[in-house]
Amino acid sequence: MPIKACADKLKNEVEMFGKNFERFVPGLTPASVAFDLLTLVPDYEEADEPAAPVEAKKDEKVDPTKIAKKHGKAASKSTGLKYQFQIMRSMGVPNEEIHLFADSMHWLYYFPPKTIEDLKLLGLHVDWRRSFITTDVNPYFDSFVRWQFNTLRNQAQPKVKFGERYTIYSPLDGQPCMDHDRASGEGVGVQEYTGIKLQVLLDDLASVPVDKRDKVKDVPVGQYLTSPDISAALKGKNLYLVAATLRPETMYGQTNCYVGVDLEYGIYLANPKEAWICTQRAAKNMSFQGLLGPVRGALCKIGSLKGSDLVGVPLKAPLAQYSKVYTLPMEGVLATKGTGVVTSVPSDSPDDYITMQDLIKKSSYYNVQLKWVEPFMPPKPIIQTPNFGNMAAVAAVEKLNIKSQKDKAQLAAAKEMVYKEGFYSGVMLVGQFKGK
């Protein structure tokens, strides 16, 4: 995989700069070439200087809901060069031969003889007649490996079984892409989320004529979702907004869900009875996990819309204490995090609570109706904590004197305090696990 990643990078550079890189201009960093963990497209905008290693601080506070790596492997391997062909030049490979390395097989025949030569110069005594390549390029070794695994798998009590696990995966190569295999993005790990399906109440929307509905920026609520084309595509199917959460135990306190008004969302067929709304990045990830669509990696998209098209749309949230909640706007929702849909629990999330307060104070600015917000405030308690009571988010916001969504630093501190307290010391006040 490291060889394949470098070969793919070189292939792209040959297309950009020519066979001998004659079109290369020093200092060029094309913004059109971006890195994506899923597709392994190289990133040519990495820093000129090697990344500094991440040092673990003595009194560093750790968010228990996040996975973080603290090593500096990427920094230790960095050359400070932006392009793969530059790295090959620095290794002494003639410029006119570099394009050959765009074929990953060429690496297997070029470097082993060089390595043997260097080891001989070191005086290493090795019987090189016994050396061989341990990949499927060597059909004899490949046959041996297949025989060994099939033998272990076909035992009366199988010694090995085929299974799946969550990992960074490369569709380009059709296999997992481990940390040390990537052309870029080292240190990025898997983050597991729980998906929450909030059903769009299409019948409620359709029961009100378009010209009689509330409006968001002069557009009737749910106009796109009830348009003839989308209605025909959704016939016989339930439509869901799929939110990603790290705290599924708080779903008893849902009062609404948030979207980014300027983000692009898609409507994707999940199965014959359901369609899901999320960002394309999330849909692609879920399709490779077998969650979205019948064919892994293939998306069936039936519509595209902006977050503003979802504001005011009524929903049915699982485990919520309300029969109906609404989709509301939120600042800072990212298309690159989760699904782009954020479920809201203002009793235990400072960000959710202060956003609800902002929406009430500036309803016209955010283009929301107060009836979508006020009936759900103040929030209902769901978790008892030792230091923040049963309204942890409210207590933290008041303690840090947070006034709006603009107070990013205070909100981050409040989130850390509240999440840590609830995660380690919280006691459920409602639901199946009440008292635990």
C-alpha positions in Angstrom: 0.0 0.0 0.0 2.7 2.6 0.7 4.1 1.7 -2.8 0.7 2.0 -4.4 0.0 5.3 -2.7 3.3 6.7 -4.0 2.7 5.3 -7.5 -0.7 6.9 -7.6 0.8 10.2 -6.6 3.4 10.0 -9.3 0.8 9.1 -11.9 -1.1 12.2 -11.1 2.0 14.3 -11.2 3.0 13.0 -14.6 -0.5 14.1 -15.9 0.0 17.5 -14.3 3.6 18.2 -15.2 4.5 16.0 -18.1 6.6 12.8 -18.5 9.8 14.5 -17.3 8.0 17.1 -15.2 9.0 19.8 -17.6 5.8 21.8 -16.8 6.6 22.0 -13.1 6.9 25.5 -11.7 8.6 25.8 -8.3 6.2 27.0 -5.6 3.1 25.8 -7.4 0.4 24.4 -5.1 -2.7 23.7 -7.1 -5.8 24.0 -4.9 -7.7 21.8 -7.3 -5.9 18.7 -6.1 -7.3 17.8 -2.7 -6.7 14.8 -0.5 -9.6 12.5 0.5 -9.0 9.5 2.8 -11.7 7.6 0.9 -10.2 8.1 -2.5 -6.5 8.6 -1.8 -6.3 11.6 -4.1 -3.0 13.2 -3.2 -2.8 16.5 -1.3 -0.3 19.0 -2.7 -1.0 21.7 -0.3 0.7 20.2 2.7 3.0 22.4 4.8 6.5 23.2 3.6 7.9 22.4 7.0 7.5 19.0 8.6 4.6 18.7 11.1 5.6 19.1 14.7 5.2 16.0 16.8 2.2 16.0 19.1 3.4 16.1 22.7 1.3 14.8 25.5 0.9 17.5 28.2 1.2 16.6 31.8 -2.2 18.0 32.8 -3.9 17.7 29.5 -7.6 17.1 29.7 -9.0 14.4 27.4 -12.4 14.3 25.8 -13.6 10.7 26.6 -15.9 10.8 23.5 -13.0 11.3 21.0 -10.2 9.1 19.8 -6.8 11.0 19.6 -3.4 9.8 18.6 -0.4 11.5 20.2 2.5 10.2 18.2 4.5 12.2 15.6 5.1 9.5 13.0 4.2 11.7 10.1 6.7 14.3 11.3 9.5 11.8 11.7 9.0 10.6 8.1 8.5 14.0 6.5 11.0 15.2 3.9 9.7 18.7 3.6 9.2 18.1 -0.2 5.7 18.6 -1.7 5.8 16.2 -4.6 6.6 12.5 -5.0 8.9 13.1 -8.0 10.9 15.5 -5.9 11.4 12.8 -3.3 12.5 10.4 -6.1 15.0 12.9 -7.3 16.4 13.3 -3.8 16.9 9.6 -3.7 19.1 9.7 -6.8 16.6 8.3 -9.3 17.3 9.8 -12.8 14.7 12.3 -13.8 14.0 10.4 -17.1 13.2 7.2 -15.2 10.9 8.7 -12.5 7.7 8.3 -14.6 8.2 4.5 -14.7 7.4 4.5 -11.0 3.8 5.4 -11.7 3.5 1.7 -12.2 3.6 0.1 -8.7 5.2 -3.1 -10.2 8.3 -1.2 -11.3 9.1 -0.5 -7.6 9.4 -4.3 -6.9 12.1 -4.8 -9.6 14.0 -1.5 -9.1 14.6 -1.3 -5.4 15.4 -4.9 -4.3 18.7 -5.1 -6.4 19.7 -1.6 -5.0 19.0 -2.8 -1.5 21.1 -6.0 -2.0 23.9 -3.9 -3.4 23.9 -1.6 -0.3 23.8 -4.5 2.1 26.8 -6.1 0.4 28.7 -2.9 0.8 28.0 -3.0 4.5 29.6 -6.5 4.6 26.4 -8.3 5.3 26.7 -12.1 4.7 23.5 -13.4 3.1 22.6 -16.2 0.8 20.7 -14.1 -1.7 19.7 -17.2 -3.7 17.0 -17.8 -1.0 15.4 -14.3 -1.4 11.9 -13.9 -3.0 9.1 -11.4 -3.2 6.2 -12.0 -0.8 3.2 -10.7 -2.9 0.9 -12.0 -5.5 3.6 -11.1 -8.1 5.2 -14.3 -7.0 2.7 -17.0 -8.0 4.4 -19.7 -5.9 4.4 -17.7 -2.7 0.8 -16.5 -3.4 -0.3 -20.1 -3.9 1.2 -21.1 -0.6 -0.5 -18.3 1.3 -3.9 -19.2 -0.2 -3.4 -22.8 0.6 -2.5 -22.0 4.2 -5.5 -19.8 4.8 -7.9 -22.2 3.1 -6.6 -25.0 5.2 -7.1 -23.1 8.4 -10.6 -21.9 7.3 -11.8 -25.4 6.2 -11.0 -27.2 9.5 -13.9 -28.9 11.3 -13.6 -26.1 13.8 -12.3 -23.2 11.6 -9.1 -21.6 12.9 -9.7 -18.4 10.9 -12.9 -16.7 9.8 -13.6 -13.9 7.4 -15.1 -10.8 9.0 -15.2 -7.1 8.9 -14.1 -4.2 11.2 -14.2 -0.5 11.0 -11.1 0.9 9.3 -9.9 3.6 6.9 -10.7 2.2 3.5 -9.5 3.0 0.0 -12.1 2.4 -2.7 -9.3 3.2 -5.3 -7.4 0.1 -4.2 -10.3 -1.9 -2.8 -8.7 -2.6 0.6 -8.0 -1.0 4.0 -5.5 1.8 4.1 -3.5 1.6 7.3 -1.9 4.6 9.0 1.6 4.0 7.5 0.2 3.2 4.0 -1.2 6.7 3.2 0.3 9.3 1.0 -1.1 11.8 3.4 -3.4 11.8 6.4 -1.3 9.8 8.8 -2.5 9.8 12.4 -6.2 10.0 11.3 -8.2 7.2 13.0 -11.7 5.8 12.8 -14.3 7.7 14.8 -17.4 5.7 15.6 -20.8 7.5 15.7 -24.3 6.3 16.5 -26.8 7.2 13.7 -30.1 8.6 14.8 -33.0 8.4 12.3 -35.4 11.4 12.6 -38.4 10.7 10.4 -39.6 13.6 8.3 -43.4 14.0 8.8 -44.2 14.3 5.1 -48.0 13.9 5.7 -47.9 17.0 8.1 -46.1 19.0 5.4 -48.5 17.9 2.6 -51.6 18.6 4.7 -50.8 22.3 4.5 -51.0 23.9 1.0 -47.7 25.3 -0.1 -49.0 28.9 -0.2 -50.3 28.6 3.4 -47.0 27.3 4.9 -44.6 29.3 7.0 -41.6 30.6 5.0 -37.9 30.6 5.4 -36.3 33.4 3.3 -39.6 33.6 1.3 -39.5 29.9 0.5 -42.4 27.8 1.9 -41.2 25.2 4.5 -40.6 21.8 2.9 -41.4 23.0 -0.6 -38.6 20.9 -2.1 -39.4 17.8 -0.2 -43.1 17.9 -1.3 -42.3 18.8 -4.9 -43.8 16.4 -7.5 -40.5 14.9 -8.6 -39.3 14.1 -5.0 -42.8 13.0 -3.9 -42.8 10.5 -6.8 -39.3 9.2 -6.0 -40.3 8.8 -2.3 -43.6 7.0 -3.0 -44.1 4.2 -0.5 -40.9 5.2 1.4 -40.2 6.9 4.7 -37.8 9.8 4.7 -35.3 10.4 7.5 -32.7 12.9 8.5 -29.8 10.9 9.8 -27.9 12.6 12.6 -24.6 11.4 14.0 -24.0 11.5 17.7 -21.3 10.4 20.2 -23.8 10.4 23.1 -26.8 8.2 22.2 -27.8 8.0 25.9 -28.9 11.6 25.7 -31.5 11.1 23.0 -34.3 11.2 25.6 -33.7 14.9 25.7 -34.1 15.8 22.0 -35.9 19.0 21.3 -35.0 19.5 17.6 -32.2 18.8 15.1 -29.8 21.3 13.5 -28.5 21.7 9.9 -26.1 24.1 8.3 -28.2 26.4 6.2 -25.5 26.7 3.5 -24.4 23.1 3.4 -25.3 20.8 0.5 -27.3 17.7 1.4 -28.6 14.8 -0.6 -31.5 12.4 -0.5 -30.3 8.8 -0.9 -32.2 5.6 -1.2 -31.2 3.4 1.8 -33.4 0.4 1.0 -36.8 -0.2 -0.7 -38.7 1.4 2.3 -36.4 4.2 3.3 -34.5 7.3 2.0 -32.0 9.2 4.1 -30.9 12.9 4.1 -27.2 13.6 4.9 -24.1 15.0 3.3 -22.5 13.2 0.3 -19.4 12.5 2.3 -21.4 10.7 5.0 -23.5 8.8 2.4 -20.3 7.6 0.8 -18.9 6.4 4.1 -22.2 4.6 5.0 -22.5 3.0 1.7 -19.1 1.2 2.2 -20.3 0.0 5.6 -23.4 -1.6 4.0 -25.7 0.8 5.6 -26.9 2.8 2.6 -28.0 1.1 -0.6 -27.9 -2.4 -1.9 -24.4 -2.1 -3.5 -21.4 -1.2 -1.4 -19.8 2.1 -2.6 -22.7 2.9 -4.9 -25.1 5.7 -4.1 -28.6 6.1 -5.5 -29.2 9.9 -5.1 -32.8 11.1 -5.8 -32.4 14.7 -4.8 -30.1 17.6 -3.8 -31.0 20.4 -1.4 -29.5 23.0 0.9 -29.8 23.1 4.6 -32.1 26.1 4.3 -34.6 23.9 2.5 -34.9 21.7 5.7 -35.4 24.5 8.2 -38.9 24.3 9.8 -39.5 20.8 8.6 -41.3 18.7 11.2 -39.7 15.5 12.5 -40.4 12.5 14.7 -37.3 11.9 16.9 -36.8 8.5 18.4 -36.9 8.4 22.3 -37.8 12.1 22.4 -40.4 13.2 24.9 -42.2 15.2 22.2 -44.3 13.8 19.4 -43.0 16.4 17.0 -39.8 18.5 16.8 -38.4 20.8 14.1 -35.3 21.2 12.0 -33.5 24.4 12.9 -30.4 26.3 11.7 -27.1 26.2 13.6 -23.8 28.0 13.0 -20.7 25.9 12.7 -22.2 22.7 11.4 -19.6 21.0 9.2 -20.0 18.9 6.1 -16.8 17.1 7.0 -18.0 16.0 10.4 -20.6 13.3 11.1 -23.5 13.5 8.7 -24.0 17.3 8.6 -27.2 16.7 10.7 -26.9 17.4 14.4 -29.5 16.2 16.9 -30.1 18.7 19.7 -30.2 18.0 23.4 -30.0 21.4 25.1 -30.2 20.0 28.7 -26.8 18.4 28.3 -25.1 20.2 25.4 -23.9 23.8 25.9 -23.8 24.3 22.1 -27.4 23.2 21.7 -28.7 25.2 24.6 -27.0 28.5 23.6 -28.2 28.0 20.0 -31.8 27.6 21.1 -31.3 30.8 23.2 -30.0 32.6 20.1 -32.9 31.4 18.0 -35.4 32.8 20.5 -33.6 36.2 20.8 -33.0 36.6 17.1 -35.7 34.6 15.4 -36.1 37.0 12.5 -32.4 37.0 11.8 -32.2 33.3 11.7 -35.5 33.0 9.8 -37.2 30.8 12.3 -40.7 30.8 13.8 -40.8 31.0 17.6 -43.3 28.2 17.7 -40.5 25.9 16.4 -38.4 26.8 19.5 -40.2 28.2 22.5 -42.4 25.2 23.3 -39.3 23.1 23.8 -37.6 25.5 26.3 -36.6 25.2 29.0 -35.3 21.7 28.3 -36.4 18.7 30.3 -33.8 17.0 32.5 -32.5 13.6 31.6 -29.2 13.1 33.4 -28.3 14.0 37.0 -24.6 15.1 37.5 -22.8 15.8 40.8 -21.6 19.3 40.1 -24.0 20.6 37.5 -27.3 19.2 38.6 -29.9 17.9 36.2 -29.4 20.7 33.7 -25.7 20.4 33.1 -25.6 22.6 29.9 -27.6 25.4 31.5 -25.4 25.4 34.6 -22.2 25.5 32.5 -23.4 28.2 30.2 -24.4 30.4 33.2 -21.1 29.6 35.1 -19.0 30.7 32.1 -21.2 33.6 31.3 -21.7 32.4 27.7 -23.9 34.8 25.7 -24.1 33.5 22.2 -22.8 30.9 19.6 -19.9 33.4 19.0 -18.3 32.6 22.4 -16.3 29.6 20.9 -13.7 29.3 23.6 -16.1 29.3 26.5 -18.4 26.9 24.7 -15.5 24.5 24.1 -14.6 24.6 27.8 -18.2 24.2 28.8 -18.6 21.2 26.5 -15.5 19.5 27.9 -16.8 20.0 31.5 -20.3 18.8 30.8 -19.5 15.9 28.6 -16.8 14.6 31.0 -19.1 14.9 34.0 -22.1 13.3 32.3 -19.9 10.5 30.8 -18.2 9.5 34.0 -20.6 10.5 36.8 -24.0 11.0 35.2 -27.1 9.1 36.3 -30.0 8.6 34.0 -33.3 10.1 35.1 -35.5 8.7 32.3 -35.8 5.7 30.0 -34.8 2.1 30.2 -31.7 2.8 32.2 -33.2 5.2 34.7 -31.2 5.2 38.0 -28.0 4.0 36.3 
